[in-house]
Amino acid sequence: MTRAQFSGLLALAITLTTTASAIELEHNQAKQLVSTGKILSLDVTLAKTQSFCFGKLIDAHLYQEEGKWRYDLQIKTQRGQIIDLSLDASTGQPNPYLSLPSECRALEK
């Protein structure tokens, strides 16, 4: 893990959504989810993302919805466009019910 990636992980705003309220998780709670295999690390997820949507991470949030974890990422593409991605945090794959932004589809393999 590079220093920039580690810094990005520390700066990650991790939020657990519930029907009653939003709860901010501590960094060690996210690490525990990774160590128990419930989610992929942000680094692994970003590496998977680069295969279909290349760019630089701007912002990331981790949510739990209906018992499933998801990363919502904001990526700056090589052309300078800011795009939003919703990924399954356990697989790193895009939400199958949402279309990928057009900036990503051109890079799909």
N, CA, C and O of each residue as an XYZ file, in Angstrom:
436
protein
N       0.860     -1.165      0.000
C       0.000      0.000      0.000
C       0.908      1.231      0.000
O       1.838      1.326      0.802
N       0.636      2.150     -0.887
C       1.439      3.360     -0.951
C       0.994      4.336      0.126
O      -0.088      4.200      0.699
N       1.830      5.309      0.391
C       1.504      6.323      1.394
C       0.239      7.089      1.006
O      -0.596      7.389      1.860
N       0.099      7.404     -0.287
C      -1.084      8.136     -0.751
C      -2.346      7.298     -0.566
O      -3.385      7.811     -0.150
N      -2.248      6.007     -0.877
C      -3.415      5.141     -0.701
C      -3.775      5.020      0.777
O      -4.951      5.047      1.139
N      -2.751      4.887      1.632
C      -3.005      4.786      3.065
C      -3.643      6.065      3.581
O      -4.580      6.024      4.379
N      -3.128      7.206      3.122
C      -3.714      8.483      3.527
C      -5.155      8.591      3.054
O      -6.021      9.085      3.776
N      -5.405      8.126      1.838
C      -6.767      8.144      1.319
C      -7.690      7.261      2.133
O      -8.849      7.603      2.370
N      -7.164      6.117      2.563
C      -7.964      5.217      3.383
C      -8.269      5.843      4.730
O      -9.387      5.727      5.233
N      -7.281      6.509      5.319
C      -7.518      7.170      6.601
C      -8.520      8.300      6.470
O      -9.294      8.568      7.388
N      -8.500      8.961      5.319
C      -9.404     10.089      5.108
C     -10.803      9.643      4.680
O     -11.726     10.451      4.585
N     -10.937      8.348      4.426
C     -12.225      7.825      3.962
C     -13.311      8.085      4.991
O     -13.192      7.710      6.158
N     -14.355      8.725      4.541
C     -15.507      8.950      5.417
C     -16.397      7.727      5.305
O     -17.019      7.490      4.269
N     -16.454      6.956      6.374
C     -17.197      5.709      6.353
C     -18.493      5.908      7.116
O     -18.497      6.275      8.291
N     -19.583      5.659      6.428
C     -20.884      5.901      7.023
C     -21.742      4.655      6.923
O     -21.844      4.036      5.864
N     -22.356      4.295      8.034
C     -23.305      3.193      8.057
C     -24.690      3.792      8.041
O     -25.055      4.550      8.940
N     -25.471      3.455      7.016
C     -26.813      4.016      6.954
C     -27.806      3.029      7.536
O     -27.727      1.826      7.290
N     -28.719      3.545      8.294
C     -29.813      2.754      8.835
C     -31.083      3.534      8.573
O     -31.030      4.690      8.153
N     -32.215      2.917      8.815
C     -33.462      3.636      8.600
C     -33.645      4.734      9.626
O     -34.342      5.712      9.357
N     -33.037      4.601     10.798
C     -33.212      5.594     11.856
C     -32.223      6.744     11.737
O     -32.612      7.907     11.844
N     -30.938      6.433     11.516
C     -29.934      7.491     11.477
C     -28.667      6.987     10.809
O     -28.505      5.789     10.574
N     -27.773      7.917     10.509
C     -26.475      7.576      9.938
C     -25.454      7.551     11.063
O     -25.434      8.438     11.915
N     -24.608      6.532     11.060
C     -23.594      6.383     12.097
C     -22.236      6.346     11.418
O     -22.024      5.577     10.481
N     -21.323      7.171     11.889
C     -19.975      7.180     11.323
C     -19.162      6.085     11.994
O     -19.090      6.014     13.220
N     -18.552      5.234     11.179
C     -17.728      4.156     11.701
C     -16.312      4.650     11.935
O     -15.834      5.556     11.251
N     -15.655      4.052     12.896
C     -14.240      4.319     13.118
C     -13.432      3.541     12.078
O     -13.897      2.537     11.538
N     -12.224      4.015     11.809
C     -11.339      3.366     10.838
C     -11.135      1.895     11.197
O     -11.123      1.037     10.314
N     -10.972      1.598     12.500
C     -10.719      0.211     12.894
C     -11.929     -0.687     12.642
O     -11.768     -1.894     12.462
N     -13.134     -0.120     12.626
C     -14.322     -0.913     12.316
C     -14.326     -1.322     10.845
O     -14.703     -2.446     10.515
N     -13.916     -0.428      9.974
C     -13.808     -0.768      8.548
C     -12.727     -1.826      8.353
O     -12.903     -2.759      7.569
N     -11.614     -1.684      9.060
C     -10.541     -2.676      8.967
C     -11.037     -4.044      9.420
O     -10.650     -5.068      8.857
N     -11.895     -4.060     10.441
C     -12.441     -5.325     10.926
C     -13.335     -5.973      9.869
O     -13.302     -7.192      9.697
N     -14.126     -5.178      9.168
C     -14.960     -5.712      8.085
C     -14.093     -6.339      6.997
O     -14.448     -7.370      6.425
N     -12.949     -5.705      6.716
C     -12.020     -6.246      5.718
C     -11.398     -7.537      6.238
O     -11.349     -8.535      5.519
N     -10.921     -7.526      7.488
C     -10.228     -8.703      8.026
C     -11.150     -9.905      8.186
O     -10.686    -11.044      8.130
N     -12.442     -9.678      8.383
C     -13.388    -10.796      8.493
C     -13.919    -11.230      7.132
O     -14.698    -12.179      7.042
N     -13.502    -10.542      6.078
C     -13.899    -10.925      4.729
C     -15.275    -10.439      4.307
O     -15.794    -10.864      3.274
N     -15.867     -9.559      5.089
C     -17.195     -9.048      4.729
C     -17.123     -8.053      3.577
O     -18.048     -7.968      2.769
N     -16.025     -7.298      3.498
C     -15.833     -6.349      2.401
C     -14.395     -6.440      1.909
O     -13.518     -6.948      2.606
N     -14.170     -5.943      0.706
C     -12.816     -5.785      0.179
C     -12.253     -4.476      0.705
O     -13.002     -3.547      1.009
N     -10.952     -4.404      0.811
C     -10.337     -3.137      1.204
C     -10.573     -2.108      0.103
O     -10.850     -2.457     -1.044
N     -10.460     -0.857      0.467
C     -10.614      0.200     -0.528
C      -9.546      0.060     -1.610
O      -9.834      0.280     -2.787
N      -8.320     -0.302     -1.233
C      -7.244     -0.473     -2.213
C      -7.578     -1.553     -3.242
O      -7.389     -1.354     -4.442
N      -8.072     -2.691     -2.768
C      -8.427     -3.783     -3.681
C      -9.586     -3.354     -4.575
O      -9.585     -3.621     -5.777
N     -10.567     -2.690     -3.985
C     -11.716     -2.211     -4.757
C     -11.278     -1.226     -5.831
O     -11.747     -1.297     -6.967
N     -10.380     -0.306     -5.480
C      -9.891      0.664     -6.465
C      -9.125     -0.022     -7.587
O      -9.247      0.369     -8.748
N      -8.335     -1.044     -7.253
C      -7.601     -1.777     -8.286
C      -8.573     -2.440     -9.257
O      -8.347     -2.419    -10.467
N      -9.643     -3.023     -8.742
C     -10.656     -3.637     -9.609
C     -11.350     -2.578    -10.462
O     -11.640     -2.812    -11.635
N     -11.613     -1.425     -9.875
C     -12.293     -0.338    -10.579
C     -11.472      0.143    -11.767
O     -12.029      0.482    -12.811
N     -10.158      0.176    -11.617
C      -9.291      0.672    -12.691
C      -9.407     -0.172    -13.957
O      -9.063      0.299    -15.041
N      -9.887     -1.411    -13.838
C     -10.012     -2.254    -15.032
C     -11.186     -1.848    -15.921
O     -11.212     -2.195    -17.102
N     -12.160     -1.115    -15.367
C     -13.297     -0.693    -16.198
C     -13.569      0.800    -16.147
O     -14.393      1.307    -16.909
N     -12.887      1.509    -15.258
C     -13.102      2.951    -15.171
C     -11.858      3.598    -14.572
O     -11.745      3.741    -13.354
N     -10.931      3.986    -15.437
C      -9.650      4.504    -14.975
C      -9.776      5.951    -14.529
O     -10.395      6.772    -15.206
N      -9.180      6.251    -13.381
C      -9.179      7.614    -12.877
C      -8.601      7.678    -11.482
O      -8.086      6.691    -10.957
N      -8.695      8.853    -10.891
C      -8.133      9.098     -9.562
C      -9.270      9.247     -8.552
O     -10.258      9.937     -8.807
N      -9.113      8.593     -7.408
C     -10.126      8.672     -6.362
C     -10.194     10.086     -5.799
O      -9.175     10.665     -5.421
N     -11.399     10.630     -5.747
C     -11.646     11.941     -5.154
C     -12.284     11.778     -3.780
O     -11.898     12.452     -2.825
N     -13.265     10.875     -3.684
C     -13.998     10.689     -2.432
C     -14.546      9.272     -2.392
O     -14.820      8.674     -3.432
N     -14.704      8.737     -1.188
C     -15.250      7.388     -1.031
C     -16.042      7.304      0.260
O     -15.673      7.886      1.280
N     -17.135      6.570      0.191
C     -17.971      6.337      1.368
C     -18.370      4.869      1.377
O     -18.563      4.256      0.327
N     -18.490      4.322      2.571
C     -18.921      2.944      2.737
C     -20.272      2.953      3.430
O     -20.430      3.546      4.497
N     -21.240      2.293      2.819
C     -22.601      2.250      3.358
C     -23.063      0.807      3.497
O     -22.612     -0.083      2.777
N     -23.965      0.602      4.434
C     -24.659     -0.679      4.506
C     -26.129     -0.414      4.225
O     -26.759      0.441      4.848
N     -26.653     -1.167      3.277
C     -28.047     -0.998      2.894
C     -28.657     -2.381      2.714
O     -28.153     -3.198      1.944
N     -29.737     -2.633      3.425
C     -30.419     -3.924      3.366
C     -29.448     -5.078      3.588
O     -29.527     -6.104      2.912
N     -28.529     -4.902      4.540
C     -27.586     -5.952      4.897
C     -26.404     -6.111      3.966
O     -25.564     -6.984      4.186
N     -26.314     -5.285      2.925
C     -25.201     -5.372      1.975
C     -24.368     -4.103      2.060
O     -24.895     -3.003      2.222
N     -23.049     -4.281      1.946
C     -22.123     -3.151      1.986
C     -21.845     -2.664      0.582
O     -21.732     -3.460     -0.351
N     -21.735     -1.333      0.431
C     -21.385     -0.769     -0.873
C     -20.446      0.418     -0.676
O     -20.521      1.154      0.307
N     -19.563      0.566     -1.655
C     -18.715      1.750     -1.739
C     -19.358      2.693     -2.744
O     -19.716      2.280     -3.847
N     -19.503      3.937     -2.372
C     -19.867      4.985     -3.316
C     -18.602      5.798     -3.535
O     -18.083      6.419     -2.608
N     -18.114      5.790     -4.761
C     -16.849      6.443     -5.096
C     -17.087      7.613     -6.031
O     -17.997      7.600     -6.860
N     -16.253      8.614     -5.876
C     -16.203      9.719     -6.823
C     -14.815      9.651     -7.448
O     -13.801      9.701     -6.752
N     -14.789      9.538     -8.767
C     -13.549      9.359     -9.523
C     -13.379     10.513    -10.498
O     -14.333     10.942    -11.146
N     -12.149     11.009    -10.592
C     -11.824     12.012    -11.611
C     -11.143     11.274    -12.758
O     -10.076     10.685    -12.587
N     -11.780     11.315    -13.937
C     -11.245     10.606    -15.096
C     -10.031     11.343    -15.662
O      -9.724     12.466    -15.262
N      -9.352     10.689    -16.597
C      -8.192     11.304    -17.243
C      -8.574     12.570    -17.992
O      -7.733     13.445    -18.198
N      -9.819     12.675    -18.395
C     -10.289     13.871    -19.106
C     -10.782     14.945    -18.149
O     -11.276     15.986    -18.584
N     -10.653     14.701    -16.850
C     -11.030     15.698    -15.857
C     -12.480     15.669    -15.423
O     -12.914     16.523    -14.651
N     -13.233     14.701    -15.908
C     -14.641     14.601    -15.522
C     -14.755     13.894    -14.173
O     -14.000     12.965    -13.887
N     -15.700     14.339    -13.349
C     -15.972     13.709    -12.064
C     -17.167     12.781    -12.254
O     -18.235     13.207    -12.693
N     -16.973     11.514    -11.919
C     -18.059     10.544    -12.058
C     -18.303      9.852    -10.720
O     -17.413      9.766     -9.875
N     -19.519      9.365    -10.551
C     -19.905      8.644     -9.345
C     -20.109      7.178     -9.688
O     -20.732      6.840    -10.695
N     -19.569      6.307     -8.828
C     -19.734      4.869     -8.998
C     -20.276      4.272     -7.712
O     -19.902      4.696     -6.618
N     -21.150      3.296     -7.839
C     -21.654      2.538     -6.702
C     -21.204      1.098     -6.904
O     -21.578      0.455     -7.885
N     -20.395      0.591     -5.965
C     -19.805     -0.739     -6.109
C     -20.169     -1.627     -4.933
O     -20.284     -1.158     -3.801
N     -20.350     -2.907     -5.205
C     -20.551     -3.894     -4.154
C     -19.233     -3.994     -3.382
O     -18.205     -4.344     -3.964
N     -19.250     -3.694     -2.090
C     -18.014     -3.680     -1.301
C     -17.461     -5.081     -1.066
O     -16.295     -5.223     -0.698
N     -18.267     -6.114     -1.270
C     -17.771     -7.474     -1.075
C     -17.109     -8.039     -2.327
O     -16.345     -9.000     -2.240
N     -17.394     -7.452     -3.497
C     -16.821     -7.962     -4.752
C     -16.034     -6.914     -5.537
O     -15.196     -7.266     -6.367
N     -16.294     -5.644     -5.286
C     -15.660     -4.578     -6.054
C     -16.310     -4.348     -7.407
O     -15.812     -3.557     -8.208
N     -17.413     -5.027     -7.670
C     -18.093     -4.917     -8.956
C     -19.164     -3.831     -8.913
O     -19.739     -3.560     -7.859
N     -19.429     -3.210    -10.069
C     -20.476     -2.182    -10.127
C     -21.842     -2.770     -9.798
O     -22.094     -3.958     -9.999
N     -22.701     -1.924     -9.298
C     -24.075     -2.316     -9.028
C     -24.709     -2.739    -10.353
O     -24.763     -1.937    -11.286
N     -25.191     -3.988    -10.457
C     -25.738     -4.458    -11.735
C     -27.034     -3.762    -12.143
O     -27.449     -3.849    -13.299
N     -27.669     -3.077    -11.205
C     -28.931     -2.401    -11.504
C     -28.739     -0.958    -11.959
O     -29.699     -0.288    -12.337
N     -27.494     -0.483    -11.922
C     -27.194      0.882    -12.349
C     -26.272      0.839    -13.556
O     -25.373      0.001    -13.627
N     -26.489      1.726    -14.486
C     -25.611      1.815    -15.653
C     -24.304      2.477    -15.256
O     -24.281      3.407    -14.450
N     -23.220      1.986    -15.834
C     -21.937      2.651    -15.636
C     -21.967      3.985    -16.361
O     -22.603      4.107    -17.408
N     -21.290      4.983    -15.820
C     -21.189      6.252    -16.551
C     -20.551      6.007    -17.922
O     -19.727      5.107    -18.077
N     -20.932      6.801    -18.897
C     -20.420      6.611    -20.259
C     -18.899      6.708    -20.313
O     -18.273      6.086    -21.171
N     -18.300      7.474    -19.416
C     -16.841      7.593    -19.378
C     -16.188      6.256    -19.034
O     -15.029      6.030    -19.380
N     -16.906      5.383    -18.368
C     -16.369      4.075    -17.985
C     -16.622      3.020    -19.047
O     -15.762      2.179    -19.308
N     -17.778      3.059    -19.649
C     -18.129      2.022    -20.612
C     -17.100      1.905    -21.727
O     -16.824      0.807    -22.211
N     -16.541      3.019    -22.128
C     -15.547      2.999    -23.209
C     -14.298      2.234    -22.792
O     -13.542      1.771    -23.646
N     -14.077      2.098    -21.489
C     -12.887      1.419    -20.995
C     -13.160     -0.018    -20.582
O     -12.231     -0.720    -20.181
N     -14.405     -0.480    -20.667
C     -14.737     -1.849    -20.273
C     -13.997     -2.839    -21.155
O     -13.768     -2.600    -22.341
N     -13.630     -3.958    -20.543
C     -12.937     -5.012    -21.300
C     -13.874     -6.151    -21.561
O     -13.485     -7.139    -22.184
